[in-house]
Amino acid sequence: MPDVGQPLKPQEAKALIRAILEDGGVRWGDHALKELAKDDLEMSDAVNVLRGGVVRDPEWENGEWRYHVETPRICVVVAFRSETVLRVVTAWRKQR
């Protein structure tokens, strides 16, 4: 299992995201839910991005490594709470 306290390579983060979506827990931050609603997006849209999007190099922000997962239209930012739990920090529609 990767050490989520350290920055993961994008391909490691992608594999962990997929494993968590399959068997773990996804937590939705209040900010993420507000931003999804603001851009007329559903939680299922964000999950689809997490399944199929491109994971970018992590950024250290607010005491945690955050990963941008993107498709051409949507970006979802996640942080790992553990090897089995991730938190959706925010999301937005890049274009309509």
C-alpha positions in Angstrom: 0.0 0.0 0.0 1.3 3.5 -0.8 2.0 5.9 2.0 -0.6 8.6 1.5 1.3 11.0 3.8 3.9 11.3 1.0 3.2 12.6 -2.5 2.2 9.8 -4.9 3.1 9.6 -8.5 0.0 10.3 -10.7 -0.2 6.6 -11.8 -0.1 5.5 -8.1 -2.7 8.0 -7.1 -4.9 6.9 -10.0 -4.6 3.2 -8.9 -5.5 4.1 -5.3 -8.5 6.3 -6.4 -9.8 3.4 -8.4 -9.3 0.9 -5.5 -11.1 3.3 -3.1 -14.0 3.8 -5.5 -14.3 0.0 -5.7 -13.9 -1.0 -2.1 -13.3 2.1 0.1 -15.0 5.2 1.2 -15.5 8.5 -0.5 -16.2 11.6 1.7 -17.7 14.7 0.2 -16.6 18.0 1.7 -19.2 20.7 2.1 -17.2 23.0 -0.2 -17.2 20.2 -2.9 -21.0 19.7 -2.7 -21.6 23.5 -3.0 -19.2 23.8 -6.0 -20.8 20.8 -7.7 -24.3 22.3 -7.3 -23.1 25.7 -8.4 -21.8 24.2 -11.7 -24.9 22.0 -12.1 -22.9 18.8 -11.5 -23.9 15.7 -9.7 -21.8 13.5 -7.4 -22.0 10.9 -10.2 -20.2 13.3 -12.5 -17.4 13.7 -10.1 -17.1 9.9 -9.6 -17.0 9.5 -13.4 -14.1 12.0 -13.5 -12.3 10.1 -10.8 -12.7 6.8 -12.7 -11.7 8.1 -16.1 -9.8 11.3 -15.7 -6.1 12.2 -15.8 -4.4 12.6 -12.4 -2.0 15.5 -12.2 1.1 15.8 -10.0 0.1 16.5 -6.4 0.1 19.9 -4.7 0.7 20.5 -1.0 -2.1 22.6 0.3 -3.6 23.2 3.7 -1.5 20.4 5.3 -2.3 17.7 2.8 -1.4 16.4 -0.7 -4.1 17.2 -3.1 -4.6 15.6 -6.5 -6.4 17.3 -9.5 -8.2 14.7 -11.6 -9.3 16.1 -14.9 -11.3 15.5 -18.1 -11.6 18.1 -20.8 -14.8 19.4 -19.1 -14.5 18.8 -15.4 -11.8 19.0 -12.6 -12.2 17.2 -9.3 -9.7 17.7 -6.5 -9.2 14.9 -3.9 -7.1 14.2 -0.9 -6.4 10.8 0.6 -7.5 10.4 4.3 -6.0 6.8 4.4 -5.3 4.0 2.0 -9.1 3.3 2.0 -10.7 6.7 2.2 -10.5 9.8 0.0 -12.1 13.1 0.4 -13.4 15.2 -2.5 -12.2 18.7 -1.7 -13.8 20.6 -4.6 -14.9 20.3 -8.2 -15.8 22.5 -11.1 -16.9 22.6 -14.7 -14.0 23.8 -16.9 -16.3 24.5 -19.9 -19.9 24.0 -20.9 
